[in-house]
Amino acid sequence: MKFIYAEYNMYHNRVEITTFDGYLLRIDCNKAEDGLTTTPCSQCALDALAIDEPLDICNPSIYRWI
């Protein structure tokens, strides 16, 4: 079983994912959201998702509802 830990880094606006196998993945929210058309309400939901559920932000299927 592999363990994964993720958190939102508000100082660099990115999601940092760490596995206990020694891998580190950083997702820059600015680059990931580039070209994504949002409304003020959906942008708020996207920001809350990055902060509250950082692993879910990595799932591309969530972008269908935003």
C-alpha positions in Angstrom: 0.0 0.0 0.0 1.4 3.4 -1.0 0.8 6.5 1.2 0.2 9.9 -0.4 0.2 13.2 1.4 -0.9 16.5 -0.3 -1.3 20.0 0.8 -1.9 23.4 -0.7 1.1 25.9 -0.5 -0.5 29.3 -0.3 2.9 31.1 -0.6 3.6 29.6 -4.0 0.0 28.9 -5.1 0.6 25.2 -5.8 -0.4 21.8 -4.6 2.5 19.7 -3.3 2.0 16.0 -3.3 4.5 13.7 -1.5 4.6 9.9 -1.5 6.4 7.9 1.1 8.3 6.3 -1.8 10.3 9.5 -2.0 8.5 11.2 -4.9 7.4 14.8 -4.8 5.0 16.4 -7.3 4.2 20.1 -7.4 1.3 21.4 -9.4 1.4 25.1 -10.1 -2.2 26.3 -9.9 -1.6 29.3 -12.2 -0.4 27.0 -15.0 -3.0 24.4 -14.4 -5.8 27.0 -14.5 -4.4 28.8 -17.6 -7.0 28.8 -20.3 -9.7 27.6 -17.9 -12.8 29.7 -18.2 -14.5 30.2 -14.8 -17.1 32.4 -13.3 -16.6 34.1 -9.9 -18.6 31.3 -8.2 -16.7 28.5 -9.9 -13.3 30.1 -9.2 -14.3 30.2 -5.5 -15.2 26.5 -5.6 -11.9 25.7 -7.4 -9.9 27.6 -4.8 -11.7 25.9 -1.9 -11.0 22.5 -3.5 -7.3 23.2 -3.7 -7.2 24.2 -0.1 -9.5 21.6 1.4 -9.0 18.6 -0.9 -5.6 19.0 -2.6 -5.6 15.4 -4.0 -8.9 15.9 -5.7 -7.5 18.9 -7.7 -5.2 16.4 -9.5 -8.2 14.6 -10.9 -9.0 16.0 -14.4 -12.6 14.8 -14.3 -13.5 17.5 -11.7 -13.0 20.2 -14.3 -16.2 19.2 -16.0 -18.4 20.7 -13.3 -16.4 24.0 -13.0 
